[in-house]
Amino acid sequence: MTFNLFVLPFSIGLIYVLFAIGIRFYRWIKALNPEDRYKFFRGLRSTALFSALKEVFMESLLHRKMFKKNALLGYMHMSFALGWLLLIIGGNMESRIYSGFYINPPYYPIFLKFFIHDKRVLPFEIFTVPGFFRFTMDLFLVFVLSGVALALFKRSKSKFFGIKKSAQLQLTDKVAMTCLWLIFPFRLLAECFTVGFYGGGGFITQHLGNLLVSITPLPAPVIAYGFWWSYSFVLGIFFVMLPYTRFMHIFAEVLLIFFRNFGIKTKVNYSSVSDVEVHSCSRCGVCIDVCQFSMATETRNMQSVYFIRAVRDQHVREKPALQCMICGRCQEACPVGVHIDDLRLLNRKETYGKHLADFSYLPRQVSLNQQAEVVYFAGCMTHLTPLTHRAMTSILEKAGINYIFLDKDASVCCGRPMMLAGKKAQAEEMIRHNKNLILATKARTLVTSCPICHRIFKEEYNLPIRIVHHSQYLLELVKQGRLPLQSYHHSVVYHDPCELGRHAGVYNEPRELISKVADLIPASREKEDALCCGGSLGTFTASEEERSAITKNALESLLANKPDYLVTSCPACKKTFSRFSEVQVMDIAEIIDDAIPVQIVREKVTSKAEENVTTLQD
C-alpha cells in the first residue's frame, strides 16, 4: 500500500507552498535592477556560491549568531531547522531502502511508518540497516521535540531564556505557530500507536507505543489513523499559511544570504532586496530587549520587530516610524543581520521625503582665499557645545597644524539630520554646497568633531580626501610626537556614541587616547553594547519624558563604577548627559587639551615669537 486519503492535506499544502514561494522568489529576482540581476546569476556560477551555501548551513540551520547571543535560543531554533531537515533527509533515504525505488511520492517518507510495518529487528538493534534508520529517525524526532518543548516553555517563562519581553504575535502567526508545534507531537503519537500495534519502532516510538497501546481501550489502528490524519492536516495548514506569516523567513533568509554573498544590497530606494530583508525577519524578539525604549520606558509598539511587521503588512503608522533613535542597537543584535536602520530610513524617505524645501540661498559656486592641509568641520551640534571646538582649535594651534576652521562663523548643516527625517533629496543640496567648500581648501584630511558629520562625510560625500573623527586625529598627533601629554590623574569612563561606535566601528582609538592621560575604567555596557544618550537626532516623536528616562538609564550604567569624569566623543551626547550627570561631562578633546603641559605651550609660543623677530630683522 502506497496511498491513503489522509495524505491529501499534506500533499495539497506542499504543492501550494512550493508554488507560492517559487512565485515570490521569481518576482524578487525579476524586480532586481539589471546590474544586480547580472550579479545574481553570475554569483550562481562563481565561488561565491560556496560561501553562500556555507553561510546558509551555519546561519539558517545551525543558527550560529543566535547561539553566540543566547545559547538556549540558538539550540531551540536549530532543533527546528536542522532537526526537520534531518528527518526529511533520513526519511527519504529510509523510504528508498524499503520501496526499492529511487523516486517515491513526496508523502511516502513523511508517513512511512503507516505504509511499512517491519518487525524484523528490535528497537535497540541498530547494527543492521533497518535498525540503524529506526534508531536515527527516533533520535532526530526527539531532537525536534526538545525544541518544541523549549518553544512552549519560552512563551510562558521567557525570562528563563534571558528575555524580558517577547514579541506579540498576530493571529495568523499564532495559528501557524500552533500548527508547527503540533506537527511533531502528532507524528510521534501516530508512529507510536502504529508500531505499538504492528512493531518495527525505534528506541522511543516502540517502547512508548507499547505503553500507549497497553493502556488505551480503543483499537490502536483506529487511534493511529486519527493521528495520521491530524499530522497531515497540521502540516498542510502550516504550509498554506507559511508564505503569509513570519515563517516565510525560513526561505527569505536563504535568498538574502545569496544576495549578500553576491554583492547585492539595498540601494537608495525600497526594492526587492529590501523586501527580502523584511521577510527575513523571524520575529525572534531579540531586538525588543536591547531597545532602550523597552529598557527605560513603557513604549511597546515601535521596536524593530513591530516596525518590520508593519512594513510587510504595508501599514506603517507615523509615530512608531519616527520614534526610533536609529541608534543601531537592534541592528547589532539581530541574528539575521537585517539592516533595520536602513529600512527605517527608506520608509521615512518614501513617506516624508517628498516635502519641498528651498535652498536657493546657497551659492552655486564657492571660493576660499585660504588653503591648508587639514580642514576642520565642527558641525552644528559642536557649535552648541563650544568648549569642544575651542579645545580642538587650541590643540591644533599647539600642535602647529596648518588648518582651516571651515564652519567657524557659520555653516550649512552636513545633511545627516535631513536624511534621518527621510529627506534625502533636500540633504543632497546641503552636501553639494559643503562638498564644494571642502574641495576648495585643497586639504588632504578632513577632521570633524561630530560623529553624525563624520558618518555622512564618509558615506555620502564621496570626497577624495581622508576623513577622520577628532578622536582618531588626536591620537595620530600624539603618536607623531606633536602633542606631548602629561597624566590627568583622574578616573574616566568613556561613552561610545552610536554614530561613531556601532555605525563607524571606532572603538579603540578613543580608549587608547584617554589611557594616555587618565585611568580608563570600564562601563557595564560599552562598545557594540553601548547605550544611546537619548539625545539622538533620529527620533522625532519621542516625548521629553521618554528621552529623559533613556538618558538617566544610560547614565546609571556609565556611572556605576564611580568615575571622576564622563568622557564622550559626541557633542550631542555631551550636551544630553550634562543635563542629568552627577559628574562632569567632557569631550575627549577637552581632556587632551588640558593634559598638554603649559611649559610646552610657552616654549612653542616663545619659539614662534623669535622666528617672527628674526624675520623682521632680515
KAPEZI-V267003 format. One record per residue. N is the residue number from 1. RES is the residue in one small letter. D_FIRST is the distance of its C-alpha to the first C-alpha in Angstrom with 2 decimals. Layout:
N;RES;D_FIRST
N;RES;D_FIRST
This chain:
1;m;0.00
2;t;3.82
3;f;5.97
4;n;8.10
5;l;11.82
6;f;13.18
7;v;12.66
8;l;15.32
9;p;18.40
10;f;17.71
11;s;16.99
12;i;20.08
13;g;22.18
14;l;21.36
15;i;22.30
16;y;25.38
17;v;26.64
18;l;26.35
19;f;28.21
20;a;30.80
21;i;31.53
22;g;31.74
23;i;34.26
24;r;36.19
25;f;36.48
26;y;37.54
27;r;40.24
28;w;41.50
29;i;41.88
30;k;43.33
31;a;45.87
32;l;47.27
33;n;50.76
34;p;51.10
35;e;52.34
36;d;49.46
37;r;46.88
38;y;48.44
39;k;48.30
40;f;44.59
41;f;43.57
42;r;46.15
43;g;44.79
44;l;41.30
45;r;43.02
46;s;45.32
47;t;45.34
48;a;45.23
49;l;41.47
50;f;41.15
51;s;43.34
52;a;41.21
53;l;37.97
54;k;39.72
55;e;40.91
56;v;37.47
57;f;36.19
58;m;39.28
59;e;39.56
60;s;36.27
61;l;34.25
62;l;36.87
63;h;39.23
64;r;42.28
65;k;44.91
66;m;43.54
67;f;43.60
68;k;47.24
69;k;48.20
70;n;46.17
71;a;44.08
72;l;42.24
73;l;41.27
74;g;40.38
75;y;37.97
76;m;36.40
77;h;35.79
78;m;34.66
79;s;32.07
80;f;30.37
81;a;30.72
82;l;30.26
83;g;27.86
84;w;25.39
85;l;25.73
86;l;25.16
87;l;21.95
88;i;20.72
89;i;21.99
90;g;20.78
91;g;17.24
92;n;17.15
93;m;18.60
94;e;16.33
95;s;13.08
96;r;14.76
97;i;15.61
98;y;12.21
99;s;10.61
100;g;13.93
101;f;14.36
102;y;17.22
103;i;15.86
104;n;12.68
105;p;12.33
106;p;14.88
107;y;12.81
108;y;10.36
109;p;13.24
110;i;14.52
111;f;11.75
112;l;10.59
113;k;11.55
114;f;9.25
115;f;6.06
116;i;8.31
117;h;10.76
118;d;13.49
119;k;16.76
120;r;18.72
121;v;21.18
122;l;23.26
123;p;23.64
124;f;26.84
125;e;26.08
126;i;26.02
127;f;27.45
128;t;24.25
129;v;21.86
130;p;19.01
131;g;21.80
132;f;23.50
133;f;20.60
134;r;20.11
135;f;23.85
136;t;24.23
137;m;21.54
138;d;23.10
139;l;26.46
140;f;25.63
141;l;24.34
142;v;27.59
143;f;29.54
144;v;28.30
145;l;28.74
146;s;32.30
147;g;32.99
148;v;31.67
149;a;34.02
150;l;36.89
151;a;36.29
152;l;36.44
153;f;39.53
154;k;41.14
155;r;41.10
156;s;43.31
157;k;45.16
158;s;45.62
159;k;48.96
160;f;47.22
161;f;45.86
162;g;49.36
163;i;48.68
164;k;51.30
165;k;49.81
166;s;46.19
167;a;45.29
168;q;45.04
169;l;41.81
170;q;41.27
171;l;39.02
172;t;36.36
173;d;36.42
174;k;36.16
175;v;33.08
176;a;31.33
177;m;32.51
178;t;31.26
179;c;27.75
180;l;27.96
181;w;29.14
182;l;26.34
183;i;23.44
184;f;23.60
185;p;24.61
186;f;21.64
187;r;19.34
188;l;21.24
189;l;21.01
190;a;17.28
191;e;16.70
192;c;19.58
193;f;18.51
194;t;14.98
195;v;16.48
196;g;19.44
197;f;17.55
198;y;15.07
199;g;17.18
200;g;16.74
201;g;18.73
202;g;21.71
203;f;25.36
204;i;25.19
205;t;21.80
206;q;21.87
207;h;25.47
208;l;25.34
209;g;22.15
210;n;23.95
211;l;26.91
212;l;25.20
213;v;23.32
214;s;26.66
215;i;28.66
216;t;26.37
217;p;27.06
218;l;23.95
219;p;20.64
220;a;18.90
221;p;15.34
222;v;17.21
223;i;19.16
224;a;16.33
225;y;14.51
226;g;17.93
227;f;18.38
228;w;15.11
229;w;16.55
230;s;19.92
231;y;18.85
232;s;17.40
233;f;20.56
234;v;23.10
235;l;21.61
236;g;21.81
237;i;25.30
238;f;26.54
239;f;25.55
240;v;27.27
241;m;30.36
242;l;30.67
243;p;32.85
244;y;35.32
245;t;35.80
246;r;37.21
247;f;33.86
248;m;34.49
249;h;36.60
250;i;33.54
251;f;33.55
252;a;37.18
253;e;38.53
254;v;36.84
255;l;38.58
256;l;41.79
257;i;41.77
258;f;41.46
259;f;44.31
260;r;46.55
261;n;46.01
262;f;46.79
263;g;50.00
264;i;48.95
265;k;50.61
266;t;51.65
267;k;54.86
268;v;57.57
269;n;55.40
270;y;52.09
271;s;49.50
272;s;45.81
273;v;46.37
274;s;47.77
275;d;44.82
276;v;42.41
277;e;44.54
278;v;44.41
279;h;40.61
280;s;40.51
281;c;42.04
282;s;39.56
283;r;42.08
284;c;42.06
285;g;45.54
286;v;47.34
287;c;49.91
288;i;50.92
289;d;52.67
290;v;54.53
291;c;55.93
292;q;59.50
293;f;59.27
294;s;56.73
295;m;58.91
296;a;62.24
297;t;61.65
298;e;59.43
299;t;58.05
300;r;54.27
301;n;53.35
302;m;54.42
303;q;52.62
304;s;50.63
305;v;47.21
306;y;48.45
307;f;50.35
308;i;47.36
309;r;45.23
310;a;48.04
311;v;48.19
312;r;44.46
313;d;44.85
314;q;48.13
315;h;50.08
316;v;52.60
317;r;55.56
318;e;59.01
319;k;60.09
320;p;57.06
321;a;56.99
322;l;60.66
323;q;60.79
324;c;59.17
325;m;61.75
326;i;59.79
327;c;60.56
328;g;57.41
329;r;56.36
330;c;52.95
331;q;52.44
332;e;53.34
333;a;50.88
334;c;47.89
335;p;45.17
336;v;43.76
337;g;47.25
338;v;47.41
339;h;50.95
340;i;51.60
341;d;55.35
342;d;54.97
343;l;52.54
344;r;55.10
345;l;57.92
346;l;55.97
347;n;55.31
348;r;59.00
349;k;60.03
350;e;58.00
351;t;59.13
352;y;62.73
353;g;63.79
354;k;65.06
355;h;68.21
356;l;71.28
357;a;73.88
358;d;77.27
359;f;78.12
360;s;80.95
361;y;83.36
362;l;81.88
363;p;83.96
364;r;82.21
365;q;84.24
366;v;85.18
367;s;87.75
368;l;88.89
369;n;92.23
370;q;90.86
371;q;88.46
372;a;87.15
373;e;84.60
374;v;82.84
375;v;82.07
376;y;81.48
377;f;79.54
378;a;79.72
379;g;77.65
380;c;78.05
381;m;76.86
382;t;79.13
383;h;82.10
384;l;81.25
385;t;81.59
386;p;84.71
387;l;85.16
388;t;82.20
389;h;83.61
390;r;87.09
391;a;85.79
392;m;84.06
393;t;87.15
394;s;89.25
395;i;87.05
396;l;87.03
397;e;90.83
398;k;91.22
399;a;88.97
400;g;90.99
401;i;88.07
402;n;88.94
403;y;86.80
404;i;86.64
405;f;85.72
406;l;83.98
407;d;83.64
408;k;86.74
409;d;88.31
410;a;85.50
411;s;82.14
412;v;79.15
413;c;75.99
414;c;73.52
415;g;70.94
416;r;68.24
417;p;68.83
418;m;68.40
419;m;65.07
420;l;63.96
421;a;64.71
422;g;62.58
423;k;65.67
424;k;65.06
425;a;67.13
426;q;70.11
427;a;69.76
428;e;69.96
429;e;73.51
430;m;74.54
431;i;72.85
432;r;74.76
433;h;78.07
434;n;77.59
435;k;76.24
436;n;79.38
437;l;81.55
438;i;79.80
439;l;79.96
440;a;83.64
441;t;84.46
442;k;83.36
443;a;82.05
444;r;79.68
445;t;78.27
446;l;77.31
447;v;77.49
448;t;76.28
449;s;76.57
450;c;73.82
451;p;70.18
452;i;69.26
453;c;71.60
454;h;70.45
455;r;66.84
456;i;67.58
457;f;70.14
458;k;67.49
459;e;64.58
460;e;66.29
461;y;69.76
462;n;68.93
463;l;72.29
464;p;73.46
465;i;74.94
466;r;73.81
467;i;72.80
468;v;73.11
469;h;73.38
470;h;76.72
471;s;75.20
472;q;74.09
473;y;77.38
474;l;79.53
475;l;77.72
476;e;78.47
477;l;82.14
478;v;82.27
479;k;80.74
480;q;83.20
481;g;86.06
482;r;87.19
483;l;86.65
484;p;88.17
485;l;86.86
486;q;88.02
487;s;85.96
488;y;85.33
489;h;85.22
490;h;82.78
491;s;79.15
492;v;76.98
493;v;73.39
494;y;71.82
495;h;69.60
496;d;67.16
497;p;67.38
498;c;64.01
499;e;65.00
500;l;66.58
501;g;64.01
502;r;60.40
503;h;61.04
504;a;63.44
505;g;62.55
506;v;66.21
507;y;66.14
508;n;68.16
509;e;71.32
510;p;72.56
511;r;71.99
512;e;73.75
513;l;76.65
514;i;77.05
515;s;76.94
516;k;80.05
517;v;82.16
518;a;80.54
519;d;78.31
520;l;74.83
521;i;72.79
522;p;69.05
523;a;67.53
524;s;64.52
525;r;62.68
526;e;63.67
527;k;62.66
528;e;59.11
529;d;59.03
530;a;62.51
531;l;63.09
532;c;64.47
533;c;68.00
534;g;67.16
535;g;69.62
536;s;67.07
537;l;67.95
538;g;64.26
539;t;64.16
540;f;65.91
541;t;64.90
542;a;65.10
543;s;67.84
544;e;70.80
545;e;69.56
546;e;66.17
547;r;67.86
548;s;70.29
549;a;67.56
550;i;65.71
551;t;68.99
552;k;69.88
553;n;66.45
554;a;66.78
555;l;70.31
556;e;69.20
557;s;66.93
558;l;69.57
559;l;72.48
560;a;70.76
561;n;72.62
562;k;76.02
563;p;77.01
564;d;80.51
565;y;79.26
566;l;76.13
567;v;75.86
568;t;73.64
569;s;73.58
570;c;73.09
571;p;75.88
572;a;73.54
573;c;72.27
574;k;75.86
575;k;77.04
576;t;74.15
577;f;74.38
578;s;78.18
579;r;77.93
580;f;76.50
581;s;76.86
582;e;79.06
583;v;79.97
584;q;81.37
585;v;78.87
586;m;79.83
587;d;78.53
588;i;78.11
589;a;80.95
590;e;83.30
591;i;82.90
592;i;83.32
593;d;86.43
594;d;87.88
595;a;87.17
596;i;89.28
597;p;92.57
598;v;95.55
599;q;97.80
600;i;95.39
601;v;95.63
602;r;99.44
603;e;99.67
604;k;97.66
605;v;99.81
606;t;102.99
607;s;101.79
608;k;100.98
609;a;104.41
610;e;106.16
611;e;104.33
612;n;105.54
613;v;109.12
614;t;109.07
615;t;107.81
616;l;110.66
617;q;113.28
618;d;112.09
